[in-house]
């Protein structure tokens, strides 16, 4: 079962509880310094989030392996690691662009595209990768880019197109009717309305409420 907002909730929880620099931009030296100065509660939250990332990455890797008939354990491990890194990077992007919806959207698309390239390299099989591409929306939500079969045409974004973004970047509306809104005073508090009408509210502590 796909869990499209798991990484989002994890990112908000981490942003609310931890003051560490985003993992995607921290050097080895900085990482060591941060580890030495992190308080126990923040370290515990970080470990919890790391476990969440790995569980989600394993779920996706196993589903991909089943869909493309992948039996080589080493390749499955590489696919799993690619999606683990994706989860970590998405959290960093959501924290970094907490008040910049447009920037966050672009960063997420880049992360998803990079993950797909890693999967393509790991599979090293055109047929398997084609199956993966066709089912990518089953593994996680976009945005991401799709290259047409000929490879000659420019890349096109897959997923709902953006219809309107507010001047302050807090509100974004998609052509399929979906909406995202960040609270003005609490940027880590998000309200999401999906295209099917489902409403999701995530507060600053990462708690999620769903209303169908």
N, C-alpha and C positions, 0 to 999 in steps of 0.2 A: 504494500500500500504506500503510495507516495505521501510524503510529508512536506509540503511546499513551504511551510512557515517555521519548521523546526529550527533551521539555521538562523532565521530572523529573531526568534525568541531567545535563542542562545546568545546572539550578539547583543541584544538589549540588556540581558541579565549581566553579561560580562561588563558592559559599559557602565552599568549602575553600581557594580560591586568592586571593580578593579581599576586601579590607576596606572597600570603598566602600559608601556608603549605598545602599539600594534605589532604583532609578531612578524608581519610581512615586511616591516621596515626596520627592525631591530638588528643590529650587528651582533656577532658573537660576544664581543666585549661588553656591549650594552646589556645583552641578555644576562650575562653573568652578574653584572652589577645589579640589575633589576631583581634577580633571584635572591640576592643577598639582602635586599632592602624591602622585599615584599612582606606585608604582614600576613599572619597565618590564615586569617579569614579569606583574604584575597587569593592566597595560594590554593586554598581548598576549592574556591569557586573555579579557579583556573583549571584545576585537575578535573572537576566535574564537567566543565565544558569540553575539555580534551576527550574525556570518555564519551561524551555525546557525539563529538565529531567522528570518533572511531566507529561507534555503533552505526551511525548513519552511513559512513563510508563503506562499511562492511555490507550493509543492506543493499546499497546501490551496486557494489561490485558483484555480489552474488546474483542479483537480478540480471545484470548485464551478462554474466557468465552463462546463466540459464538461457537467455534470449539468443545469444550468438553461438551457443554450443561450445563454450570455452572450457576446456578441461585441464589445461596447463596451469598448475598452482602458482608458478612463478609469475606468469602473466596476470593472473587474478590478483596477486599481491601488488603488482605495479598499478593495476587499475584501482585497487583499493586505496593505495597511497596517494594517487592523483586526486581522488575525491576527498580524502582526509585533508589534504592541503587546500583544496577548494573551500571546504567548510571553514577552515581557519582564516583564509583570505577574505571570505565573505563577511565574517565578523569584523575584521579590520576595516573593510570598506564601509560597512554600516556605521561603525564608530567614527571613522574619519569624515564621512559625508553625512553625519547625523542631521545637519540643517541644510543640506544641499541635495535635494531629491534627484535633480538632473545628473549631478556628478556621481551620485550613488548608482544610478541606473547604468551609466556608462562604465563605471568600474566593475559592476556585477557582470555586465556583458563581456568585458575583457577577461575576467576571471573564468567565466564559463567557456569562452572560446579557447583559452589556454588549456583548460582541463580536457576539452575535446581533442586538442592536438596531442596531449599526453596519452590519451586513450588510443588515438590513431597509431601513435608510435609503438605503444605496448602491444596492441593487437597485431600490427604488421600484416594485416590481411584485409584486402579491399572489401570482400564480401561481408566479413564480420563487422567491419566499420560501417558499412552501408546500413546494416541491420541496426547497429547502435544509433546511427543518426536518425533513422526512421522512428525509433522508439525513445529518443532522448527526452521528449516531453513526459514520458512515463516515469523517468528517474527523478527529475527535478524540474522546477519551473525555470523559465528563461529570465532575463533576455539572453539570447545567444545568436550567433550568425550562422547562416547556412550558405554554402557555396553550391551553385547549380551544378548539375552533373557534368556539363561540358568543361567547367572550370574556367571558361573564357569570360563569363559575365561577372560584373562586380558582386561582392558579397551582399546578401540581403538579410535583414534582421527577421528572425522568426519570433512569433509571439505577437501579442496585441500591440498595435502602434499607438504612440502617444498622441493624444488629441490636443491637450492643453496643459501647460505648466504655469502655476501662479508666479507672479513677479518675485516673491520671496522664496520660491522653491519648495514651500511647505505642502503644496497641493499639486497632485498630478492626476490627470484624467486620461483614460485610454479610450480608444475608439470603440472597444467592445462594451463600454459602460463601466468597467472596473475603475475604482478610485483609491488613492492613497492620500492620507492627510496626517501631517505631524502637528502636534500641539505647539502653539507659539511659545508658551512659557516652559514647556517640558518637551524638548525635541526628541527625546527617546520614547515618548508616548505616541503610539501610532494607531490610527484607525484605518482599516482596510475594508473596502466593499468589493467583493469579487463579481465577476460578470454574471454569475448565477444568482446574485442577490444576497449571498452569505456575507454577514458582517463580522469582522474580527477586530477586537480591540486588545492591544498589547500595552500594558502599563510600564512604568519606568523600572519596575522590578522584574519584568519579563513574564508577568502573569497574563494569561490569554483568556479572553472570553469570546465565545463563538455564538452567534445568533443566526439561525437559518430563516 
